[in-house]
């Protein structure tokens, strides 16, 4: 699945940038700035350290005799609102 690919790519890119150093104090600043190109679009982490992708509304239509997802609307990059978590910097 795409989520596993994205997770692996994020880990790989972060470790490449850290020179293989997997300590959290080294990886977190890298991950905060990291962007990757995924089959689903550009992936990055927001200020709450949650993954953000482009969001789409799709409809399954028969195209050429095959059920095919057709984009109805591009919702953009939707982030989870910060509800006042005190653990954030």
Secondary structure, DSSP 8 states (H G I E B T S, - for coil): -HHHHHHHHHHHHHHHHHTT---HHHHHHHHHH-EEEETTEEEEE-TTS-EE-EEEEEEEEEETTEEEEEEEEEEEE--------TT--
